[in-house]
């Protein structure tokens, strides 16, 4: 669920950085985690990983620095 949450979160907060929305993601993790026993402190690493993977894929497909991360 944490990886899916990162993909979904990226779509919800498109154009913003993970660090800028982490507090919102943490707040909503309780609802999103379903039956997962992961706390946010554990889930955020997988969530960030999938967020970054989607961000990188979008950036490869869109010319320029679409996520404004300097890469």
N, CA, C and O atoms as a Maestro MAE file, in Angstrom:
{
 s_m_m2io_version
 :::
 2.0.0
}

f_m_ct {
 s_m_title
 :::
 protein
 m_atom[284] {
  # First column is atom index #
  i_m_mmod_type
  r_m_x_coord
  r_m_y_coord
  r_m_z_coord
  i_m_residue_number
  s_m_chain_name
  s_m_pdb_residue_name
  s_m_pdb_atom_name
  i_m_atomic_number
  :::
  1 25 0.799 -1.214 0.000 1 A "UNK " " N  " 7
  2 3 0.000 0.000 0.000 1 A "UNK " " CA " 6
  3 2 0.847 1.287 0.000 1 A "UNK " " C  " 6
  4 15 0.410 2.308 -0.531 1 A "UNK " " O  " 8
  5 25 2.022 1.245 0.577 2 A "UNK " " N  " 7
  6 3 2.851 2.449 0.638 2 A "UNK " " CA " 6
  7 2 3.350 2.853 -0.748 2 A "UNK " " C  " 6
  8 15 3.419 4.042 -1.061 2 A "UNK " " O  " 8
  9 25 3.698 1.871 -1.578 3 A "UNK " " N  " 7
  10 3 4.130 2.188 -2.936 3 A "UNK " " CA " 6
  11 2 2.964 2.767 -3.755 3 A "UNK " " C  " 6
  12 15 3.135 3.743 -4.484 3 A "UNK " " O  " 8
  13 25 1.807 2.169 -3.629 4 A "UNK " " N  " 7
  14 3 0.617 2.664 -4.338 4 A "UNK " " CA " 6
  15 2 0.301 4.077 -3.864 4 A "UNK " " C  " 6
  16 15 -0.077 4.933 -4.663 4 A "UNK " " O  " 8
  17 25 0.456 4.318 -2.576 5 A "UNK " " N  " 7
  18 3 0.172 5.627 -1.997 5 A "UNK " " CA " 6
  19 2 1.090 6.706 -2.593 5 A "UNK " " C  " 6
  20 15 0.661 7.840 -2.810 5 A "UNK " " O  " 8
  21 25 2.333 6.351 -2.850 6 A "UNK " " N  " 7
  22 3 3.249 7.297 -3.475 6 A "UNK " " CA " 6
  23 2 2.832 7.658 -4.885 6 A "UNK " " C  " 6
  24 15 2.911 8.819 -5.286 6 A "UNK " " O  " 8
  25 25 2.387 6.660 -5.641 7 A "UNK " " N  " 7
  26 3 1.910 6.907 -7.009 7 A "UNK " " CA " 6
  27 2 0.661 7.789 -6.964 7 A "UNK " " C  " 6
  28 15 0.565 8.782 -7.686 7 A "UNK " " O  " 8
  29 25 -0.277 7.421 -6.122 8 A "UNK " " N  " 7
  30 3 -1.511 8.193 -6.009 8 A "UNK " " CA " 6
  31 2 -1.243 9.605 -5.499 8 A "UNK " " C  " 6
  32 15 -1.824 10.577 -5.983 8 A "UNK " " O  " 8
  33 25 -0.356 9.700 -4.516 9 A "UNK " " N  " 7
  34 3 -0.026 11.008 -3.951 9 A "UNK " " CA " 6
  35 2 0.620 11.924 -4.961 9 A "UNK " " C  " 6
  36 15 0.340 13.123 -4.987 9 A "UNK " " O  " 8
  37 25 1.487 11.369 -5.797 10 A "UNK " " N  " 7
  38 3 2.124 12.181 -6.829 10 A "UNK " " CA " 6
  39 2 1.064 12.778 -7.746 10 A "UNK " " C  " 6
  40 15 1.135 13.953 -8.107 10 A "UNK " " O  " 8
  41 25 0.084 11.966 -8.118 11 A "UNK " " N  " 7
  42 3 -0.995 12.475 -8.967 11 A "UNK " " CA " 6
  43 2 -1.832 13.530 -8.267 11 A "UNK " " C  " 6
  44 15 -2.237 14.517 -8.881 11 A "UNK " " O  " 8
  45 25 -2.087 13.329 -7.013 12 A "UNK " " N  " 7
  46 3 -2.904 14.277 -6.249 12 A "UNK " " CA " 6
  47 2 -2.186 15.611 -6.059 12 A "UNK " " C  " 6
  48 15 -2.805 16.673 -6.128 12 A "UNK " " O  " 8
  49 25 -0.894 15.551 -5.822 13 A "UNK " " N  " 7
  50 3 -0.113 16.754 -5.534 13 A "UNK " " CA " 6
  51 2 0.848 17.094 -6.675 13 A "UNK " " C  " 6
  52 15 1.936 17.619 -6.438 13 A "UNK " " O  " 8
  53 25 0.450 16.796 -7.896 14 A "UNK " " N  " 7
  54 3 1.301 17.006 -9.063 14 A "UNK " " CA " 6
  55 2 1.871 18.423 -9.077 14 A "UNK " " C  " 6
  56 15 1.159 19.402 -8.852 14 A "UNK " " O  " 8
  57 25 3.168 18.504 -9.346 15 A "UNK " " N  " 7
  58 3 3.829 19.791 -9.423 15 A "UNK " " CA " 6
  59 2 4.427 20.249 -8.114 15 A "UNK " " C  " 6
  60 15 5.095 21.281 -8.059 15 A "UNK " " O  " 8
  61 25 4.188 19.480 -7.045 16 A "UNK " " N  " 7
  62 3 4.750 19.830 -5.749 16 A "UNK " " CA " 6
  63 2 5.790 18.787 -5.364 16 A "UNK " " C  " 6
  64 15 5.769 17.666 -5.873 16 A "UNK " " O  " 8
  65 25 6.685 19.148 -4.481 17 A "UNK " " N  " 7
  66 3 7.726 18.232 -4.030 17 A "UNK " " CA " 6
  67 2 7.233 17.393 -2.859 17 A "UNK " " C  " 6
  68 15 6.400 17.836 -2.068 17 A "UNK " " O  " 8
  69 25 7.759 16.176 -2.759 18 A "UNK " " N  " 7
  70 3 7.383 15.272 -1.675 18 A "UNK " " CA " 6
  71 2 7.559 15.954 -0.320 18 A "UNK " " C  " 6
  72 15 6.667 15.896 0.527 18 A "UNK " " O  " 8
  73 25 8.698 16.595 -0.118 19 A "UNK " " N  " 7
  74 3 8.966 17.231 1.172 19 A "UNK " " CA " 6
  75 2 7.930 18.304 1.508 19 A "UNK " " C  " 6
  76 15 7.632 18.539 2.679 19 A "UNK " " O  " 8
  77 25 7.393 18.943 0.494 20 A "UNK " " N  " 7
  78 3 6.405 19.997 0.720 20 A "UNK " " CA " 6
  79 2 5.030 19.462 1.112 20 A "UNK " " C  " 6
  80 15 4.235 20.182 1.716 20 A "UNK " " O  " 8
  81 25 4.747 18.213 0.774 21 A "UNK " " N  " 7
  82 3 3.423 17.649 1.078 21 A "UNK " " CA " 6
  83 2 3.503 16.476 2.049 21 A "UNK " " C  " 6
  84 15 2.492 15.823 2.306 21 A "UNK " " O  " 8
  85 25 4.674 16.201 2.588 22 A "UNK " " N  " 7
  86 3 4.809 15.038 3.476 22 A "UNK " " CA " 6
  87 2 3.854 15.103 4.663 22 A "UNK " " C  " 6
  88 15 3.311 14.074 5.065 22 A "UNK " " O  " 8
  89 25 3.640 16.262 5.222 23 A "UNK " " N  " 7
  90 3 2.740 16.348 6.382 23 A "UNK " " CA " 6
  91 2 1.309 15.950 6.001 23 A "UNK " " C  " 6
  92 15 0.621 15.298 6.786 23 A "UNK " " O  " 8
  93 25 0.860 16.338 4.806 24 A "UNK " " N  " 7
  94 3 -0.468 15.926 4.351 24 A "UNK " " CA " 6
  95 2 -0.521 14.424 4.104 24 A "UNK " " C  " 6
  96 15 -1.487 13.754 4.469 24 A "UNK " " O  " 8
  97 25 0.537 13.905 3.474 25 A "UNK " " N  " 7
  98 3 0.591 12.463 3.224 25 A "UNK " " CA " 6
  99 2 0.591 11.688 4.546 25 A "UNK " " C  " 6
  100 15 -0.105 10.682 4.681 25 A "UNK " " O  " 8
  101 25 1.365 12.159 5.504 26 A "UNK " " N  " 7
  102 3 1.420 11.493 6.817 26 A "UNK " " CA " 6
  103 2 0.049 11.501 7.478 26 A "UNK " " C  " 6
  104 15 -0.385 10.494 8.038 26 A "UNK " " O  " 8
  105 25 -0.623 12.629 7.411 27 A "UNK " " N  " 7
  106 3 -1.948 12.763 8.018 27 A "UNK " " CA " 6
  107 2 -2.943 11.765 7.415 27 A "UNK " " C  " 6
  108 15 -3.740 11.162 8.133 27 A "UNK " " O  " 8
  109 25 -2.887 11.599 6.091 28 A "UNK " " N  " 7
  110 3 -3.859 10.753 5.404 28 A "UNK " " CA " 6
  111 2 -3.451 9.286 5.311 28 A "UNK " " C  " 6
  112 15 -4.230 8.466 4.825 28 A "UNK " " O  " 8
  113 25 -2.259 8.938 5.762 29 A "UNK " " N  " 7
  114 3 -1.780 7.560 5.683 29 A "UNK " " CA " 6
  115 2 -2.690 6.612 6.451 29 A "UNK " " C  " 6
  116 15 -2.926 5.496 5.987 29 A "UNK " " O  " 8
  117 25 -3.201 7.006 7.586 30 A "UNK " " N  " 7
  118 3 -4.063 6.124 8.388 30 A "UNK " " CA " 6
  119 2 -5.238 5.604 7.558 30 A "UNK " " C  " 6
  120 15 -5.593 4.429 7.646 30 A "UNK " " O  " 8
  121 25 -5.825 6.465 6.770 31 A "UNK " " N  " 7
  122 3 -6.962 6.061 5.925 31 A "UNK " " CA " 6
  123 2 -6.489 5.237 4.736 31 A "UNK " " C  " 6
  124 15 -7.125 4.250 4.367 31 A "UNK " " O  " 8
  125 25 -5.379 5.640 4.139 32 A "UNK " " N  " 7
  126 3 -4.916 5.025 2.896 32 A "UNK " " CA " 6
  127 2 -4.271 3.663 3.101 32 A "UNK " " C  " 6
  128 15 -4.230 2.859 2.169 32 A "UNK " " O  " 8
  129 25 -3.776 3.392 4.273 33 A "UNK " " N  " 7
  130 3 -2.988 2.174 4.469 33 A "UNK " " CA " 6
  131 2 -3.796 0.891 4.496 33 A "UNK " " C  " 6
  132 15 -3.234 -0.200 4.396 33 A "UNK " " O  " 8
  133 25 -5.088 1.008 4.629 34 A "UNK " " N  " 7
  134 3 -5.915 -0.200 4.632 34 A "UNK " " CA " 6
  135 2 -5.529 -1.125 5.767 34 A "UNK " " C  " 6
  136 15 -5.535 -0.725 6.931 34 A "UNK " " O  " 8
  137 25 -5.194 -2.362 5.432 35 A "UNK " " N  " 7
  138 3 -4.854 -3.340 6.468 35 A "UNK " " CA " 6
  139 2 -3.354 -3.399 6.764 35 A "UNK " " C  " 6
  140 15 -2.909 -4.225 7.560 35 A "UNK " " O  " 8
  141 25 -2.584 -2.530 6.128 36 A "UNK " " N  " 7
  142 3 -1.146 -2.511 6.370 36 A "UNK " " CA " 6
  143 2 -0.868 -2.130 7.820 36 A "UNK " " C  " 6
  144 15 -1.535 -1.269 8.393 36 A "UNK " " O  " 8
  145 25 0.113 -2.778 8.386 37 A "UNK " " N  " 7
  146 3 0.498 -2.483 9.763 37 A "UNK " " CA " 6
  147 2 1.620 -1.453 9.837 37 A "UNK " " C  " 6
  148 15 2.077 -1.109 10.927 37 A "UNK " " O  " 8
  149 25 2.069 -0.957 8.676 38 A "UNK " " N  " 7
  150 3 3.158 0.012 8.666 38 A "UNK " " CA " 6
  151 2 2.715 1.351 9.246 38 A "UNK " " C  " 6
  152 15 1.655 1.875 8.902 38 A "UNK " " O  " 8
  153 25 3.537 1.885 10.120 39 A "UNK " " N  " 7
  154 3 3.340 3.260 10.573 39 A "UNK " " CA " 6
  155 2 3.861 4.179 9.481 39 A "UNK " " C  " 6
  156 15 4.556 3.734 8.568 39 A "UNK " " O  " 8
  157 25 3.529 5.455 9.574 40 A "UNK " " N  " 7
  158 3 4.012 6.393 8.572 40 A "UNK " " CA " 6
  159 2 5.533 6.430 8.554 40 A "UNK " " C  " 6
  160 15 6.128 6.533 7.481 40 A "UNK " " O  " 8
  161 25 6.175 6.349 9.711 41 A "UNK " " N  " 7
  162 3 7.640 6.393 9.756 41 A "UNK " " CA " 6
  163 2 8.273 5.289 8.925 41 A "UNK " " C  " 6
  164 15 9.361 5.479 8.382 41 A "UNK " " O  " 8
  165 25 7.627 4.157 8.816 42 A "UNK " " N  " 7
  166 3 8.132 3.056 7.983 42 A "UNK " " CA " 6
  167 2 7.632 3.184 6.545 42 A "UNK " " C  " 6
  168 15 8.390 2.931 5.608 42 A "UNK " " O  " 8
  169 25 6.400 3.564 6.360 43 A "UNK " " N  " 7
  170 3 5.790 3.618 5.025 43 A "UNK " " CA " 6
  171 2 6.319 4.775 4.189 43 A "UNK " " C  " 6
  172 15 6.318 4.688 2.961 43 A "UNK " " O  " 8
  173 25 6.769 5.849 4.817 44 A "UNK " " N  " 7
  174 3 7.156 7.024 4.040 44 A "UNK " " CA " 6
  175 2 8.331 6.749 3.109 44 A "UNK " " C  " 6
  176 15 8.458 7.410 2.078 44 A "UNK " " O  " 8
  177 25 9.191 5.794 3.445 45 A "UNK " " N  " 7
  178 3 10.334 5.492 2.589 45 A "UNK " " CA " 6
  179 2 9.879 4.859 1.267 45 A "UNK " " C  " 6
  180 15 10.367 5.229 0.199 45 A "UNK " " O  " 8
  181 25 8.955 3.919 1.343 46 A "UNK " " N  " 7
  182 3 8.410 3.307 0.133 46 A "UNK " " CA " 6
  183 2 7.558 4.309 -0.634 46 A "UNK " " C  " 6
  184 15 7.568 4.327 -1.864 46 A "UNK " " O  " 8
  185 25 6.830 5.131 0.085 47 A "UNK " " N  " 7
  186 3 5.999 6.145 -0.552 47 A "UNK " " CA " 6
  187 2 6.865 7.132 -1.319 47 A "UNK " " C  " 6
  188 15 6.552 7.480 -2.458 47 A "UNK " " O  " 8
  189 25 7.947 7.583 -0.705 48 A "UNK " " N  " 7
  190 3 8.857 8.518 -1.380 48 A "UNK " " CA " 6
  191 2 9.520 7.853 -2.589 48 A "UNK " " C  " 6
  192 15 9.688 8.487 -3.631 48 A "UNK " " O  " 8
  193 25 9.894 6.589 -2.454 49 A "UNK " " N  " 7
  194 3 10.530 5.884 -3.563 49 A "UNK " " CA " 6
  195 2 9.610 5.832 -4.777 49 A "UNK " " C  " 6
  196 15 10.035 6.132 -5.893 49 A "UNK " " O  " 8
  197 25 8.363 5.457 -4.565 50 A "UNK " " N  " 7
  198 3 7.448 5.382 -5.710 50 A "UNK " " CA " 6
  199 2 7.125 6.779 -6.242 50 A "UNK " " C  " 6
  200 15 6.978 6.954 -7.451 50 A "UNK " " O  " 8
  201 25 7.015 7.764 -5.369 51 A "UNK " " N  " 7
  202 3 6.818 9.160 -5.793 51 A "UNK " " CA " 6
  203 2 7.950 9.580 -6.718 51 A "UNK " " C  " 6
  204 15 7.713 10.133 -7.792 51 A "UNK " " O  " 8
  205 25 9.189 9.312 -6.292 52 A "UNK " " N  " 7
  206 3 10.359 9.696 -7.091 52 A "UNK " " CA " 6
  207 2 10.406 8.959 -8.424 52 A "UNK " " C  " 6
  208 15 10.794 9.541 -9.437 52 A "UNK " " O  " 8
  209 25 10.019 7.698 -8.438 53 A "UNK " " N  " 7
  210 3 10.018 6.935 -9.689 53 A "UNK " " CA " 6
  211 2 9.010 7.513 -10.683 53 A "UNK " " C  " 6
  212 15 9.308 7.640 -11.870 53 A "UNK " " O  " 8
  213 25 7.826 7.860 -10.198 54 A "UNK " " N  " 7
  214 3 6.824 8.463 -11.074 54 A "UNK " " CA " 6
  215 2 7.314 9.825 -11.548 54 A "UNK " " C  " 6
  216 15 7.194 10.149 -12.729 54 A "UNK " " O  " 8
  217 25 7.858 10.614 -10.650 55 A "UNK " " N  " 7
  218 3 8.376 11.927 -11.001 55 A "UNK " " CA " 6
  219 2 9.452 11.818 -12.077 55 A "UNK " " C  " 6
  220 15 9.448 12.582 -13.041 55 A "UNK " " O  " 8
  221 25 10.361 10.879 -11.914 56 A "UNK " " N  " 7
  222 3 11.421 10.693 -12.903 56 A "UNK " " CA " 6
  223 2 10.855 10.254 -14.252 56 A "UNK " " C  " 6
  224 15 11.321 10.712 -15.296 56 A "UNK " " O  " 8
  225 25 9.857 9.375 -14.242 57 A "UNK " " N  " 7
  226 3 9.250 8.915 -15.489 57 A "UNK " " CA " 6
  227 2 8.537 10.065 -16.201 57 A "UNK " " C  " 6
  228 15 8.618 10.189 -17.423 57 A "UNK " " O  " 8
  229 25 7.848 10.893 -15.443 58 A "UNK " " N  " 7
  230 3 7.161 12.052 -16.034 58 A "UNK " " CA " 6
  231 2 8.187 13.004 -16.620 58 A "UNK " " C  " 6
  232 15 7.997 13.528 -17.717 58 A "UNK " " O  " 8
  233 25 9.257 13.226 -15.903 59 A "UNK " " N  " 7
  234 3 10.260 14.160 -16.381 59 A "UNK " " CA " 6
  235 2 10.933 13.661 -17.660 59 A "UNK " " C  " 6
  236 15 11.263 14.464 -18.532 59 A "UNK " " O  " 8
  237 25 11.136 12.367 -17.784 60 A "UNK " " N  " 7
  238 3 11.711 11.827 -19.017 60 A "UNK " " CA " 6
  239 2 10.758 12.014 -20.190 60 A "UNK " " C  " 6
  240 15 11.194 12.176 -21.330 60 A "UNK " " O  " 8
  241 25 9.460 11.991 -19.913 61 A "UNK " " N  " 7
  242 3 8.459 12.098 -20.975 61 A "UNK " " CA " 6
  243 2 8.127 13.543 -21.336 61 A "UNK " " C  " 6
  244 15 7.647 13.816 -22.436 61 A "UNK " " O  " 8
  245 25 8.381 14.460 -20.418 62 A "UNK " " N  " 7
  246 3 8.035 15.873 -20.621 62 A "UNK " " CA " 6
  247 2 9.335 16.660 -20.694 62 A "UNK " " C  " 6
  248 15 10.153 16.586 -19.776 62 A "UNK " " O  " 8
  249 25 9.538 17.406 -21.761 63 A "UNK " " N  " 7
  250 3 10.781 18.175 -21.874 63 A "UNK " " CA " 6
  251 2 10.913 19.200 -20.748 63 A "UNK " " C  " 6
  252 15 9.923 19.763 -20.282 63 A "UNK " " O  " 8
  253 25 12.148 19.426 -20.327 64 A "UNK " " N  " 7
  254 3 12.413 20.431 -19.305 64 A "UNK " " CA " 6
  255 2 12.375 19.841 -17.909 64 A "UNK " " C  " 6
  256 15 12.355 18.622 -17.740 64 A "UNK " " O  " 8
  257 25 12.366 20.682 -16.942 65 A "UNK " " N  " 7
  258 3 12.372 20.282 -15.527 65 A "UNK " " CA " 6
  259 2 10.956 20.365 -14.983 65 A "UNK " " C  " 6
  260 15 10.631 21.264 -14.207 65 A "UNK " " O  " 8
  261 25 10.114 19.421 -15.395 66 A "UNK " " N  " 7
  262 3 8.693 19.487 -15.071 66 A "UNK " " CA " 6
  263 2 8.394 19.440 -13.584 66 A "UNK " " C  " 6
  264 15 7.391 19.996 -13.137 66 A "UNK " " O  " 8
  265 25 9.255 18.781 -12.805 67 A "UNK " " N  " 7
  266 3 8.995 18.723 -11.360 67 A "UNK " " CA " 6
  267 2 9.837 19.727 -10.575 67 A "UNK " " C  " 6
  268 15 9.814 19.747 -9.344 67 A "UNK " " O  " 8
  269 25 10.573 20.550 -11.298 68 A "UNK " " N  " 7
  270 3 11.374 21.628 -10.713 68 A "UNK " " CA " 6
  271 2 12.311 21.162 -9.604 68 A "UNK " " C  " 6
  272 15 12.465 21.822 -8.576 68 A "UNK " " O  " 8
  273 25 12.941 19.991 -9.844 69 A "UNK " " N  " 7
  274 3 13.894 19.479 -8.860 69 A "UNK " " CA " 6
  275 2 15.337 19.714 -9.285 69 A "UNK " " C  " 6
  276 15 16.264 19.266 -8.610 69 A "UNK " " O  " 8
  277 25 15.530 20.409 -10.394 70 A "UNK " " N  " 7
  278 3 16.869 20.730 -10.867 70 A "UNK " " CA " 6
  279 2 17.535 19.633 -11.675 70 A "UNK " " C  " 6
  280 15 18.685 19.790 -12.083 70 A "UNK " " O  " 8
  281 25 16.841 18.518 -11.921 71 A "UNK " " N  " 7
  282 3 17.396 17.414 -12.706 71 A "UNK " " CA " 6
  283 2 16.851 17.439 -14.114 71 A "UNK " " C  " 6
  284 15 17.204 16.585 -14.928 71 A "UNK " " O  " 8
  :::
 }
 m_bond[283] {
  # First column is bond index #
  i_m_from
  i_m_to
  i_m_order
  :::
  1 1 2 1
  2 2 3 1
  3 3 4 2
  4 3 5 1
  5 5 6 1
  6 6 7 1
  7 7 8 2
  8 7 9 1
  9 9 10 1
  10 10 11 1
  11 11 12 2
  12 11 13 1
  13 13 14 1
  14 14 15 1
  15 15 16 2
  16 15 17 1
  17 17 18 1
  18 18 19 1
  19 19 20 2
  20 19 21 1
  21 21 22 1
  22 22 23 1
  23 23 24 2
  24 23 25 1
  25 25 26 1
  26 26 27 1
  27 27 28 2
  28 27 29 1
  29 29 30 1
  30 30 31 1
  31 31 32 2
  32 31 33 1
  33 33 34 1
  34 34 35 1
  35 35 36 2
  36 35 37 1
  37 37 38 1
  38 38 39 1
  39 39 40 2
  40 39 41 1
  41 41 42 1
  42 42 43 1
  43 43 44 2
  44 43 45 1
  45 45 46 1
  46 46 47 1
  47 47 48 2
  48 47 49 1
  49 49 50 1
  50 50 51 1
  51 51 52 2
  52 51 53 1
  53 53 54 1
  54 54 55 1
  55 55 56 2
  56 55 57 1
  57 57 58 1
  58 58 59 1
  59 59 60 2
  60 59 61 1
  61 61 62 1
  62 62 63 1
  63 63 64 2
  64 63 65 1
  65 65 66 1
  66 66 67 1
  67 67 68 2
  68 67 69 1
  69 69 70 1
  70 70 71 1
  71 71 72 2
  72 71 73 1
  73 73 74 1
  74 74 75 1
  75 75 76 2
  76 75 77 1
  77 77 78 1
  78 78 79 1
  79 79 80 2
  80 79 81 1
  81 81 82 1
  82 82 83 1
  83 83 84 2
  84 83 85 1
  85 85 86 1
  86 86 87 1
  87 87 88 2
  88 87 89 1
  89 89 90 1
  90 90 91 1
  91 91 92 2
  92 91 93 1
  93 93 94 1
  94 94 95 1
  95 95 96 2
  96 95 97 1
  97 97 98 1
  98 98 99 1
  99 99 100 2
  100 99 101 1
  101 101 102 1
  102 102 103 1
  103 103 104 2
  104 103 105 1
  105 105 106 1
  106 106 107 1
  107 107 108 2
  108 107 109 1
  109 109 110 1
  110 110 111 1
  111 111 112 2
  112 111 113 1
  113 113 114 1
  114 114 115 1
  115 115 116 2
  116 115 117 1
  117 117 118 1
  118 118 119 1
  119 119 120 2
  120 119 121 1
  121 121 122 1
  122 122 123 1
  123 123 124 2
  124 123 125 1
  125 125 126 1
  126 126 127 1
  127 127 128 2
  128 127 129 1
  129 129 130 1
  130 130 131 1
  131 131 132 2
  132 131 133 1
  133 133 134 1
  134 134 135 1
  135 135 136 2
  136 135 137 1
  137 137 138 1
  138 138 139 1
  139 139 140 2
  140 139 141 1
  141 141 142 1
  142 142 143 1
  143 143 144 2
  144 143 145 1
  145 145 146 1
  146 146 147 1
  147 147 148 2
  148 147 149 1
  149 149 150 1
  150 150 151 1
  151 151 152 2
  152 151 153 1
  153 153 154 1
  154 154 155 1
  155 155 156 2
  156 155 157 1
  157 157 158 1
  158 158 159 1
  159 159 160 2
  160 159 161 1
  161 161 162 1
  162 162 163 1
  163 163 164 2
  164 163 165 1
  165 165 166 1
  166 166 167 1
  167 167 168 2
  168 167 169 1
  169 169 170 1
  170 170 171 1
  171 171 172 2
  172 171 173 1
  173 173 174 1
  174 174 175 1
  175 175 176 2
  176 175 177 1
  177 177 178 1
  178 178 179 1
  179 179 180 2
  180 179 181 1
  181 181 182 1
  182 182 183 1
  183 183 184 2
  184 183 185 1
  185 185 186 1
  186 186 187 1
  187 187 188 2
  188 187 189 1
  189 189 190 1
  190 190 191 1
  191 191 192 2
  192 191 193 1
  193 193 194 1
  194 194 195 1
  195 195 196 2
  196 195 197 1
  197 197 198 1
  198 198 199 1
  199 199 200 2
  200 199 201 1
  201 201 202 1
  202 202 203 1
  203 203 204 2
  204 203 205 1
  205 205 206 1
  206 206 207 1
  207 207 208 2
  208 207 209 1
  209 209 210 1
  210 210 211 1
  211 211 212 2
  212 211 213 1
  213 213 214 1
  214 214 215 1
  215 215 216 2
  216 215 217 1
  217 217 218 1
  218 218 219 1
  219 219 220 2
  220 219 221 1
  221 221 222 1
  222 222 223 1
  223 223 224 2
  224 223 225 1
  225 225 226 1
  226 226 227 1
  227 227 228 2
  228 227 229 1
  229 229 230 1
  230 230 231 1
  231 231 232 2
  232 231 233 1
  233 233 234 1
  234 234 235 1
  235 235 236 2
  236 235 237 1
  237 237 238 1
  238 238 239 1
  239 239 240 2
  240 239 241 1
  241 241 242 1
  242 242 243 1
  243 243 244 2
  244 243 245 1
  245 245 246 1
  246 246 247 1
  247 247 248 2
  248 247 249 1
  249 249 250 1
  250 250 251 1
  251 251 252 2
  252 251 253 1
  253 253 254 1
  254 254 255 1
  255 255 256 2
  256 255 257 1
  257 257 258 1
  258 258 259 1
  259 259 260 2
  260 259 261 1
  261 261 262 1
  262 262 263 1
  263 263 264 2
  264 263 265 1
  265 265 266 1
  266 266 267 1
  267 267 268 2
  268 267 269 1
  269 269 270 1
  270 270 271 1
  271 271 272 2
  272 271 273 1
  273 273 274 1
  274 274 275 1
  275 275 276 2
  276 275 277 1
  277 277 278 1
  278 278 279 1
  279 279 280 2
  280 279 281 1
  281 281 282 1
  282 282 283 1
  283 283 284 2
  :::
 }
}
